[in-house]
């Protein structure tokens, strides 16, 4: 998140649009192989909630890119892990963060 925030604040006025994807668990071959192999990390991901279908995540990503969301969250409970604040800081002009706050639906296009 910090890198995405830095990119957005530093290069936002140059036209760079940044989006950070926080999907939580996605049913991918890599994750499923980890579960089959008994990976503690894979078990932790599945214990955090229902696994999402990759196509569903892709749909939310496309929606987020079109709406220029900074934080793309396919499910609202991810807010606890990824946060909900727009990028701020002194690494560049504050205008990019102000633009996020002014967008219809706020930072996440109305996502809860």
C-alpha angles and dihedrals in degrees: 000000000000092000092049090049091049092050092048095049096040099045105020094101089052089061100262111142116201129198127184118206117213105176102156109206119008122183098241129153089249093055093043091050088052091052091048089050094049096248112178090212092053090048090052091052092052092045090058093067148301115326116247126227112248091231091056091051090048090053092054091047091054090049091048093049092050091049093041094235113177095207114041111196119174089197130031097229089069088077089084090061104033100032130227105243125114119239113277135165145105099276090098144352115315093231097098093058090047090053091054092052091051096052118109107267092018126248098342102035092258096312113153 
